[in-house]
């Protein structure tokens, strides 16, 4: 399978975001029955409250989270069903603290007072297209710093991915 030009894909995401529309992940999902997109990332809490001097564009980490949900949801949602997830807001774990000085003004400081939070809407349909389950969820983990070590300590999205894993496991425990 030939992947799309990454610059064109990012340009399409930026255009969709600037128009206030709904952007989808740049690369077609591997699992056609799992679809992840997001609403306007310019209005996400993380985008509005980010104190980092050189902010990462939301589309950069949103596409990573979308791909992650597509892959993980494939394990809990049976092939005959379709899951559509729309991420409506994110506050990533940590925050830049510019008062720490110019050497750290682009470093996200991870503390208990900066927990991750993800708001999303989902819809699960059966093979006939009938809605089996649907809802809005706000995922938050105030104890994210005290839940033990994680496998990939170098992943900047590790806390958000754990939130999504917890949600998938709980929400779709009886779907198969």
Secondary structure, 3 states (H helix, E strand, C coil): CCCCCHHHHHHHHHHHHHCCCCEECCCCCCCCCEEEEECCHHHCHHHHHCCCCCCCCHHHHHHHHHHHHHHHHHHHCCCCCEEEEEEEEEECCCEECHHHCCCCCCCEECCCCCCCEEEEEEEEECCCCCEEEEEEEEEECCCHHHCCCCCCCCCCCHHHHHHHHHHHHHHCCCCC
